[in-house]
Every structure is written in structure tokens, then in C-alpha cells.
Amino acid sequence: MTSSMPPLRVGLAGVGVVGQGLVRFLEASPDFAPAGRSVVITGVSGRRRDLKRDVDLAPYAWFDDAVTLAKSPDIDVLVEVIGGAEGVARHAVEAAITANKPVVTANKALLAVHGRTLAEMAEARGVALLFEAAVMGGTPAVKMLREGLVGDDVTQVAGILNGTCNFILSEMERSGKSFADVLADAQARGFAEADPTTDIGGFDAGHKIALLGALAFGCAPHFAGVEVQGIEQVELIDIRLAHDLGYRIKLIAEARRDGASATVRVGPALVPLDHPLAQAGGALNAVFIEGARIGRIFLQGPGAGAGPTAAAVAADLADLLTGARRPVFQRQARTLQPLSADRAATRNTAAYLRMRVQDRPGVIAAVTDALARADVSIDSFLQRSAQNSGLVPIVLTTHVASEHAIAHAVDEIAALDAVVERPRFIRIAKI
Ligand SMILES: NC(=O)c1ccc[n+]([C@@H]2O[C@H](COP(=O)([O-])OP(=O)(O)OC[C@H]3O[C@@H](n4cnc5c(N)ncnc54)[C@H](OP(=O)(O)O)[C@@H]3O)[C@@H](O)[C@H]2O)c1
């Protein structure tokens, strides 16, 4: 399709995995948008101009400073794919909005922390701030919540939002290797960052669920209010025992609303083996969305990668061309309130508890007594042979009980002489 309209000129801040994916996409398909107007990159910015890259950046004006690129009169829109909540990414996005230029970003950290302020700035100037690529990469979760479900009353969004963690947990189960060994393999093969903290510590999934929760409930994203636990403590023995009990361990991010308050959290959880989330293996992302009118929706797809993420950026560029305009987070930013966090003491869950105890009479009775005193009832119990080690692995699941009470019982069990290490407490997901 050709058009007499001048092309939309993109300033690309960040020429790493996603940035290069967008260069390839727009070089191959400048006329992808259903708007009769092509999209071309005119300027790029990165840290290292001389770095050898998989794409040729010579045709584009180079900017050492992304903020200068953002303000350049030769761009109509800034695509920010640098990353990070602070520093140059934030400054470049602010500079573009201040210069009345729309912004498309894949940066979940930035929006989870500063989303409301940036949305207010953008809305005050009437410029778009779009972020489809920030959550679930190429799988359109943002549009689904912001646009497709605007007529519903969403009560829960929960699922797998970090492909690296999902890959590591899947690979531990498949290969029988420890967390540390699988992480090292994943780093060597480029599936995990050299500094994996953001992924394995649960922070990346925390940024994403802060955004999905904000879109789902019409609130301001508030990363500081997200309870975050990573997968560093998940051991192979837990993966195996959970499997024997009919579950798989996944890093679950969830935003659940209950009246005016909400729980937004990330942490390992047991999911029944026949549940669709348990079957989303490898680097896949998958979420359930529950709405009062529409019911349950299941969305699964690639959560990262140059191709899928560039396609999500392109979808936002197409929206700019077609003129689709909505508040950044579903409602006007100046009216958004952060979700008020639920109190952990009032939450209920079923739990998986795993411990190693000395092989002597009365120990199991002491464990079950501690649970009974906390009003936590046992659903299933599995005891493995001591195999001459003198230590018996015990795993049990509880019925739904107060999370606070379960944590209290765990403290009591940990204090027993015959219990050699603090029991491992993993929630059983309610999805
Ligand atoms: N990778 C994915 O699959 C994926 C999926 C969804 C969302 N995202 C998000 O997309 C963003 C980019 O991710 P990525 O994987 O493409 O990261 P990346 O490969 O590390 O690329 C980051 C880019 O930013 C540039 N950069 C860093 N500091 C800079 C500075 N001070 N000034 C100008 N440029 C600077 C780097 O320049 P040099 O190349 O010169 O070092 C690099 O080109 C992040 O927010 C990420 O969370 C990524």
C-alpha cells in the first residue's frame, strides 16, 4: 500500500534485543499499519555506537543521548526500549512527552514505578503513551484489559508473567538438575541475563502484574505495594514432591480484588497438574482473567523475544496512526488511586509444607499438633524413607486456612528440636 501521507518518523531509543527486532520489522514492513501511512525509523540511540550489531544502523541518524533524540524535530514518536525505572529511559520519555510527542515503550519497570505521573503528563498534553510490549511481549494482554474488557468488572488476573523463571522451573523438572545448575545453563544459552536478579527475584513479574492490576481495576500502578517473592528458594525436592502430590510449581503473579482492597503479589505456588497454567511450559507466559460479566479468559503466548515484542510495539504504532485514543490506564490518570493493599492477616490459602525431621518417635505427632493448635487441618500427608540418613522428608498439604495461622504453625514447627531446617511453605494457587 502506498500513500501520499508523509511517513510516521520513529526515534528509536535502545537498539538491543527489542530495538533491533523493530529495525528488522520496519525495514521489512514499513506499510504494516492499516492506516495508509508508512512507518520509518529516522534516528536511533544506544550506549555504544561502535558495537557490532545484527542490524545495520548506518542508514539512521545516531544520537549518543536519548534525550536529544526524544526532542529531535526529525521524529514524530519516541519508541523507548532501553529499560529501567530511572535514568536515561525515564528522562527520554519525559522529554518526548514534554515536547508533545507520543511515546511507545516496552519498559514495564518505568511504568510500574512512574506510570501514573507519566500518564498524567501525557494526558495533560493530549499525547499517547502506549505500552503493549511491556507485558507478555507479543501476547496482547494490555489491549485486552484496557480495551476489550472495559465493559467488564475484572476481579482477578493471575498467571505466569516471567518466561525466564518458567523456563528454569520447567527445566529443573525435566532435567532433574538443581536451580543453580539450570540457571547457569540458561545464562550460557542467553535465556537468562548475566545479572538474573530482576527475573528470578520476581521483580520483573512484579512490574508486570502492577500494570495488569492497574488496567484491570482502573487504579494507578504501584510497584512498591506488590508483595514479591522469587524462585531462588525452590528446590528440586519440592518440584518432585509437588509432582507426586499432583501439582507443578510455577511463579504466579496475581492481582485479586476484594471490594475496595486488593492483593497484588508474585511468588512460587503449586498449580494442579491438569490446570492450563501448569501446562504452560518453557518460556511461555499465560494468564487467567476473571470478569464478573464475561467469566474466565485464558491467554497464553510468547512473553519475550525480539520478533514478538517488536510486533507488540508495532501494534502500538498502528494505534497512533489510526488515532485510537484512550487514557493510559483505562481511566483519566489524575483520578487514579493506588490499590489499597490487602492485609496478609486476613488472607486464606491452602499450603504445601515440606520439612526434614529426625527419625524418632513422636516427631510427626508434634508437627500435626502444632498445625492443629493453629487451626490448620491437614489434607494430605506423605512421608519418605529415611534411607539410613536418619532424616525423614515429610510433605503435607493443608486445607484452606488463614495464611497468618499457617505461618505461625511453621514458626512453631521450625522451633521443634527434631526439625532440622525451617519447613518450606509454598501456597497452593487458587486460580
Ligand atoms: N527482551 C525482550 O524480549 C523484552 C520483552 C518485553 C519487554 N522488554 C523490555 O524492553 C526494554 C529493552 O529490552 P532489551 O531486551 O531490548 O534490552 P537490551 O538488549 O539490554 O537493550 C537495551 C538497549 O538500551 C541501550 N542503552 C542502555 N543504556 C543507554 C543509554 N544510557 N543511552 C542510550 N541507550 C542506552 C543499550 O545500548 P547498547 O546496545 O549500545 O549497549 C541497548 O541497545 C526493557 O524495558 C525490557 O524490559 C524486553
The ligand as a Gaussian input file, in Angstrom:
#p B3LYP/6-31G(d) Opt

LIG

0 1
 N       13.999000      -8.680000      25.508000
 C       12.702000      -8.926000      25.488000
 O       12.276000      -9.971000      24.984000
 C       11.725000      -7.944000      26.065000
 C       10.352000      -8.259000      26.048000
 C        9.425000      -7.320000      26.524000
 C        9.885000      -6.127000      27.032000
 N       11.236000      -5.865000      27.074000
 C       11.652000      -4.568000      27.602000
 O       12.210000      -3.811000      26.532000
 C       13.252000      -2.987000      27.023000
 C       14.538000      -3.308000      26.280000
 O       14.861000      -4.666000      26.477000
 P       16.018000      -5.377000      25.629000
 O       15.930000      -6.820000      25.961000
 O       15.943000      -4.954000      24.219000
 O       17.313000      -4.770000      26.347000
 P       18.818000      -4.777000      25.819000
 O       19.003000      -5.827000      24.787000
 O       19.660000      -4.769000      27.026000
 O       18.938000      -3.368000      25.072000
 C       18.976000      -2.163000      25.780000
 C       19.419000      -1.080000      24.837000
 O       19.429000       0.157000      25.543000
 C       20.630000       0.826000      25.231000
 N       21.041000       1.705000      26.317000
 C       21.416000       1.385000      27.555000
 N       21.771000       2.479000      28.241000
 C       21.615000       3.511000      27.374000
 C       21.829000       4.903000      27.459000
 N       22.283000       5.452000      28.581000
 N       21.553000       5.674000      26.381000
 C       21.091000       5.123000      25.233000
 N       20.866000       3.798000      25.092000
 C       21.149000       3.032000      26.146000
 C       21.661000      -0.251000      25.008000
 O       22.721000       0.289000      24.225000
 P       23.961000      -0.609000      23.737000
 O       23.366000      -1.663000      22.859000
 O       24.807000       0.345000      22.990000
 O       24.555000      -1.154000      24.984000
 C       20.818000      -1.283000      24.273000
 O       20.825000      -1.022000      22.906000
 C       13.313000      -3.248000      28.531000
 O       12.497000      -2.321000      29.186000
 C       12.719000      -4.628000      28.663000
 O       12.169000      -4.860000      29.931000
 C       12.153000      -6.732000      26.593000

